[in-house]
Structure formats: C-alpha cells, structure tokens
Amino acid sequence: MSLASAEQQVAATRTAARGITRRQALAAALAAGVGVGAIRLLGGSMQQVASPRTSWASGWISPLGSESARVMHLLRRATFGYTPSQLDAALSDGFSKTIDRLIETKPAEPPLLLTADTPGGRFPIAQLQQWWIDHMLTTPTPFAERMTLFWHGHFTTDYRKAADNTFMYWQNLTWRRMSITNLRSMLVEVTTDPAMLRYLDLATSTGQNPNENYSRELMELFTMGAGNYGEDDVRDGAKALAGWQLPQPDSFATNNMNRRLPVYSTQKTGVFNPRRAYRGSVTYLGQTGPLDTQARTHSGAASTT
C-alpha cells in the first residue's frame, strides 16, 4: 500500500486543522483515549513507545516512519489536538524536543472558578464542567491537562456522593498540580483529598471502627491491582489510614431557605485527628509496625514498580 509523502501529509493536516473547530478537536482526542497516562503510571517513557519500526514486513511502510508523522501523532495523542501554528512549532522543534517540552512544562493554572466568599457547593456541577472544558481548549500546557483528565478517570470520584461541588473543584486543582509528578507523591494527595475522603468513606473511618472502602480501592484500582494483596492487607491498611476528617469551614452563609452553607477562604485538605486513629501495630504488605498514611500509600506505590 502506498502512502502520500510526509510533506503532503503535513499540508493536508494543516488544511484539515483550519476547518476543524476546537470542540471537534477535543472530541477526537477524547475518543482516542489517554494512553500516555498509562505509560507514566507504569513507569515507561514516551520515547520507548513512540519510536516505530519503519518496516514490519517487506513492502509495508509504517505510517509513523517519518519525523513529521511522529510529531503529528504525538500531538494528537498527548494533547487535545493542535492549531496550524502549534503544529509548525512542533515540527520545527522535532519529535524529541517536543516530548521534552510537553512533559517538562509545569501545568498552567486555570482561571478561578470560585471566590473566597462563595458558599461551598452552591454552584451547579455543569458550571464546573464548562469551566474545565474551556480550560482544556485554551490551556498553554495541553499535555498536563490531558494528564489531569487521565487522573480524573483513574482516581474516580462520584460528585453526587461527594455532595459538595467545592470539593470537586479542589480535586480538579489538585489533580492538575500533581499531573506530571510521580505516583508516590500523588497518592498522599489523593488520600487526603476532601472529595475522596467523603466518596470512599475514609472521613468516617476510625481506629475503633475502620472503614475498608478506601483501603481496598487504593490497592485494587489505584495501584497494584487485584490478586496482589490479601484481605489482611485490606483490614490492616484501613486501620493505618484511620483518623482523617473533612476540613472545617472558615464560616457559614445562610441561603433563602435558612440553610447554613459552608464557606472556605482557601483550598483545604483533610485534617488528621490522632484521637480517631488506630494506635496499635499493623502488618501491611509485609511491613509491620505503627504505619501512618504516608508509609501506607508509599508501600502501595512501590508495589506498582
């Protein structure tokens, strides 16, 4: 099968890009999936998977056999598409330099959604969704934003059970800030995230009555996967994680139905209450001792490598 030259492909792509809206580009990127996130999660590099063989069999040419084709494929999969000027810049930089720029550029902060005096959770979830989509389409750091979307799907949280859209907003900010860091550091942030604390019931877990939901999901879904831990790890892990509570509001506002609504002046994380924690020794993934949250999450991260 013959393919057009790389120059013809570039020209055709530029022409097509001018006729595609930003929303269409976003939809196409979402349909393609966020494969690069899985690579980072498993400890691989984009260079390892993005350098194709030019020929798999006699007479067949890889569609990624040229530098320009690899650059365009990278932008399609690692970002939300590209404008003609973004494509020109990436082609000028080349494949390797474009990878370095994407993964080494810190995430751009989105515009503020809430002010300090916004009553907690008193805005529709659709407003949060629209705010995020707008940032996806305009961010100068699209790879970090693509990774934010990946972590949003990986560390899933149901906004209905979180029951406070302010918490969901904070979670989005945290996932973005940690989007291209490392799993070990991120798991500590995930564990103490208020939306996650409420969603998987860690906020109600105590040393005397440990809740196992988060402990199980941390291992089964977030890190090592089923079959790599035992039920004793779930039980003792829940004990080691007990003691976290939701943050306290800075003040309260009253709506027109005389209902008190929490108001937060800044983003907050969960608060650890040692009086609610488990005070004994536990055995978790082969480690025995009075393990704390950091030791617990770091053990889970280490088990994925």
C-alpha positions as CSV (number, residue, x, y, z in Angstrom):
1,M,0.0,0.0,0.0
2,S,1.5,3.4,-1.0
3,L,1.3,6.4,1.3
4,A,1.5,10.1,0.5
5,S,4.8,11.8,1.2
6,A,5.3,13.3,4.6
7,E,5.2,16.8,3.1
8,Q,1.8,16.0,1.6
9,Q,0.5,14.6,4.9
10,V,1.6,17.8,6.7
11,A,-0.1,20.0,4.1
12,A,-3.3,18.0,4.3
13,T,-3.3,18.1,8.1
14,R,-2.8,21.9,8.1
15,T,-5.7,22.3,5.7
16,A,-7.9,20.0,7.8
17,A,-7.0,21.7,11.0
18,R,-8.2,25.1,9.7
19,G,-11.6,23.5,9.1
20,I,-12.0,21.8,12.5
21,T,-13.4,23.5,15.5
22,R,-11.7,23.4,18.8
23,R,-14.6,21.3,20.2
24,Q,-14.3,18.8,17.4
25,A,-10.6,18.5,18.1
26,L,-11.3,17.9,21.7
27,A,-13.9,15.2,20.9
28,A,-11.4,13.5,18.6
29,A,-8.8,13.5,21.3
30,L,-11.1,12.1,23.9
31,A,-12.2,9.4,21.6
32,A,-8.6,8.4,21.1
33,G,-8.0,7.8,24.8
34,V,-5.2,9.0,27.1
35,G,-2.7,6.2,26.5
36,V,0.3,8.4,27.6
37,G,-1.1,8.5,31.1
38,A,-0.9,4.7,31.4
39,I,2.7,4.8,30.2
40,R,3.7,7.2,33.0
41,L,1.7,5.2,35.6
42,L,3.6,2.0,34.7
43,G,7.0,3.8,34.7
44,G,7.7,3.7,31.0
45,S,8.7,6.6,28.8
46,M,7.0,8.1,25.7
47,Q,10.2,7.7,23.7
48,Q,10.1,3.9,24.3
49,V,6.7,3.5,22.7
50,A,6.8,6.3,20.1
51,S,9.7,5.2,18.0
52,P,8.1,2.8,15.5
53,R,9.8,0.4,13.1
54,T,9.9,1.8,9.6
55,S,9.0,-1.6,8.2
56,W,7.3,-4.6,9.9
57,A,7.3,-6.7,6.7
58,S,8.7,-6.4,3.3
59,G,6.8,-3.9,1.2
60,W,4.9,-2.2,4.1
61,I,5.8,1.2,5.4
62,S,4.9,2.3,8.9
63,P,2.6,5.4,8.9
64,L,4.9,6.6,11.8
65,G,8.1,6.1,9.8
66,S,8.8,9.8,9.4
67,E,9.7,12.5,11.9
68,S,6.7,14.7,10.9
69,A,4.3,11.8,11.1
70,R,5.5,11.0,14.7
71,V,5.2,14.6,15.7
72,M,1.6,14.8,14.5
73,H,0.7,11.5,16.1
74,L,2.3,12.7,19.4
75,L,0.2,15.9,19.4
76,R,-3.0,14.0,18.6
77,R,-2.5,11.6,21.5
78,A,-0.7,13.6,24.1
79,T,-2.7,16.8,23.8
80,F,-6.2,17.8,22.6
81,G,-5.2,18.4,19.0
82,Y,-3.3,21.3,17.6
83,T,-3.7,24.6,15.6
84,P,-1.6,25.1,12.5
85,S,0.8,27.4,14.4
86,Q,1.2,24.7,17.2
87,L,2.0,22.1,14.5
88,D,4.5,24.4,12.8
89,A,6.3,24.9,16.2
90,A,6.4,21.2,17.0
91,L,7.7,20.3,13.5
92,S,10.4,23.0,13.9
93,D,11.4,21.6,17.3
94,G,11.3,18.0,16.2
95,F,9.9,14.9,17.9
96,S,12.3,14.5,20.8
97,K,12.3,18.2,21.7
98,T,8.5,18.3,21.6
99,I,8.3,15.4,24.0
100,D,10.7,17.2,26.4
101,R,8.7,20.4,26.2
102,L,5.4,18.6,26.8
103,I,6.4,16.6,29.8
104,E,8.7,19.2,31.5
105,T,6.4,22.3,31.3
106,K,4.6,22.8,34.6
107,P,0.8,22.9,34.3
108,A,-0.8,26.3,33.7
109,E,-3.2,27.4,36.4
110,P,-6.8,27.7,35.2
111,P,-8.8,30.9,35.9
112,L,-10.5,31.0,39.3
113,L,-13.9,29.4,39.4
114,L,-14.8,30.4,43.0
115,T,-14.1,33.4,45.1
116,A,-13.3,33.2,48.8
117,D,-16.8,34.1,49.8
118,T,-18.6,31.5,47.5
119,P,-20.7,29.2,49.7
120,G,-19.4,25.7,49.5
121,G,-21.0,23.5,46.9
122,R,-23.6,26.1,45.9
123,F,-23.0,26.1,42.2
124,P,-24.2,23.5,39.6
125,I,-21.8,20.8,38.5
126,A,-22.4,21.8,34.9
127,Q,-20.6,25.1,35.7
128,L,-17.6,23.2,36.9
129,Q,-17.7,21.0,33.7
130,Q,-17.9,24.0,31.4
131,W,-15.1,25.8,33.3
132,W,-12.8,22.7,32.8
133,I,-13.7,22.2,29.1
134,D,-12.9,25.8,28.4
135,H,-9.5,25.4,30.1
136,M,-8.8,22.3,28.1
137,L,-9.4,24.2,24.9
138,T,-7.3,27.2,25.8
139,T,-4.5,25.9,28.1
140,P,-0.9,26.6,27.0
141,T,0.1,23.3,28.7
142,P,-2.2,20.7,27.0
143,F,-0.2,17.6,28.0
144,A,-0.5,18.4,31.7
145,E,-4.2,19.0,31.1
146,R,-4.5,15.7,29.3
147,M,-2.9,14.0,32.3
148,T,-5.3,15.8,34.6
149,L,-8.1,14.2,32.6
150,F,-6.4,10.8,32.9
151,W,-6.1,11.1,36.7
152,H,-9.7,12.3,36.9
153,G,-10.7,9.0,35.4
154,H,-8.2,6.9,37.3
155,F,-8.9,8.3,40.8
156,T,-12.6,8.4,40.1
157,T,-15.0,10.2,42.5
158,D,-18.8,10.5,42.2
159,Y,-19.8,14.1,42.6
160,R,-23.2,13.1,44.0
161,K,-21.7,11.3,46.9
162,A,-19.0,13.9,47.4
163,A,-22.0,16.2,47.9
164,D,-20.1,19.4,47.7
165,N,-19.0,20.8,44.3
166,T,-16.4,22.9,46.0
167,F,-14.6,19.7,46.9
168,M,-14.8,18.5,43.3
169,Y,-13.3,21.9,42.2
170,W,-10.5,21.5,44.7
171,Q,-9.9,17.9,43.5
172,N,-9.5,19.1,39.9
173,L,-7.0,21.7,41.0
174,T,-5.0,19.0,42.9
175,W,-5.0,16.5,40.0
176,R,-3.7,19.3,37.8
177,R,-1.0,20.3,40.2
178,M,0.2,16.7,40.6
179,S,-0.5,15.7,37.0
180,I,3.1,15.2,35.9
181,T,4.8,14.5,39.2
182,N,5.0,10.9,40.5
183,L,2.5,8.3,41.8
184,R,4.1,8.1,45.3
185,S,3.6,11.8,46.0
186,M,0.2,11.9,44.3
187,L,-1.2,9.1,46.4
188,V,-0.7,11.2,49.6
189,E,-2.7,14.0,48.0
190,V,-5.4,11.6,46.7
191,T,-5.8,10.1,50.2
192,T,-6.3,13.5,51.9
193,D,-8.5,15.0,49.2
194,P,-11.8,16.0,50.7
195,A,-13.9,14.7,47.8
196,M,-12.1,11.3,48.0
197,L,-12.4,11.3,51.8
198,R,-16.1,11.5,51.5
199,Y,-16.6,9.3,48.4
200,L,-14.8,6.3,49.8
201,D,-15.8,6.9,53.4
202,L,-12.3,7.5,54.9
203,A,-13.6,10.6,56.6
204,T,-15.8,8.4,58.8
205,S,-13.1,5.7,59.5
206,T,-11.8,5.5,63.0
207,G,-9.3,3.2,64.7
208,Q,-12.1,1.5,66.6
209,N,-14.3,1.2,63.6
210,P,-12.1,1.3,60.4
211,N,-13.8,1.5,57.1
212,E,-12.2,-0.7,54.4
213,N,-13.5,1.0,51.3
214,Y,-10.6,3.3,50.5
215,S,-8.0,0.8,51.7
216,R,-9.3,-1.7,49.2
217,E,-9.7,0.7,46.3
218,L,-6.2,2.1,46.9
219,M,-4.7,-1.3,46.2
220,E,-7.3,-2.9,43.7
221,L,-8.0,0.1,41.5
222,F,-5.4,2.8,42.2
223,T,-2.2,0.9,42.4
224,M,-1.3,-2.8,42.3
225,G,-4.5,-4.5,41.1
226,A,-6.5,-7.5,42.3
227,G,-4.5,-10.6,43.2
228,N,-1.5,-8.8,44.5
229,Y,-2.7,-8.3,48.1
230,G,-4.7,-10.2,50.7
231,E,-7.7,-9.4,52.9
232,D,-5.4,-9.0,55.9
233,D,-3.7,-6.1,53.9
234,V,-7.1,-4.5,53.4
235,R,-8.0,-4.7,57.1
236,D,-4.7,-3.6,58.4
237,G,-4.4,-0.9,55.8
238,A,-7.8,0.5,56.8
239,K,-6.5,0.7,60.4
240,A,-3.3,2.5,59.3
241,L,-5.4,5.1,57.4
242,A,-8.0,5.8,60.0
243,G,-8.2,9.2,61.6
244,W,-8.8,11.6,58.7
245,Q,-11.7,14.0,58.8
246,L,-13.1,16.6,56.4
247,P,-11.8,20.2,56.8
248,Q,-13.8,22.6,58.8
249,P,-15.3,25.6,57.0
250,D,-14.0,29.1,57.8
251,S,-17.5,30.4,58.2
252,F,-21.1,29.8,57.2
253,A,-23.6,31.5,54.9
254,T,-27.4,31.3,55.0
255,N,-29.4,30.8,51.9
256,N,-33.0,31.9,51.3
257,M,-34.3,28.7,52.9
258,N,-32.3,29.5,56.1
259,R,-29.9,26.6,55.4
260,R,-26.4,27.1,56.6
261,L,-23.8,26.6,53.9
262,P,-20.1,26.2,54.5
263,V,-17.7,28.9,53.2
264,Y,-14.0,28.2,52.7
265,S,-11.5,31.0,52.2
266,T,-8.8,28.8,50.6
267,Q,-8.4,25.3,49.3
268,K,-8.1,22.7,52.1
269,T,-7.1,19.1,52.5
270,G,-8.4,16.6,55.1
271,V,-7.4,17.0,58.7
272,F,-5.8,14.2,60.7
273,N,-7.2,13.7,64.2
274,P,-4.9,11.4,66.2
275,R,-7.7,10.7,68.7
276,R,-9.6,8.9,66.0
277,A,-6.6,7.0,64.7
278,Y,-5.6,3.4,65.3
279,R,-2.8,3.2,67.9
280,G,-1.6,-0.3,67.5
281,S,0.8,-2.1,65.2
282,V,-0.3,-3.4,61.8
283,T,1.1,-5.7,59.2
284,Y,0.7,-4.3,55.7
285,L,2.3,-5.7,52.5
286,G,5.0,-7.4,54.6
287,Q,5.7,-4.3,56.8
288,T,4.9,-4.5,60.5
289,G,4.7,-1.5,62.8
290,P,2.7,1.6,63.7
291,L,2.3,2.6,60.0
292,D,1.0,6.1,59.1
293,T,-0.7,7.3,56.0
294,Q,2.5,8.2,54.2
295,A,4.0,4.8,54.8
296,R,0.8,3.1,53.7
297,T,0.5,5.0,50.4
298,H,4.2,4.7,49.7
299,S,4.0,1.0,50.1
300,G,1.2,0.8,47.6
301,A,3.1,2.9,45.1
302,A,6.3,0.9,45.5
303,S,4.3,-2.3,44.7
304,T,3.4,-1.0,41.3
305,T,7.0,-0.8,40.1
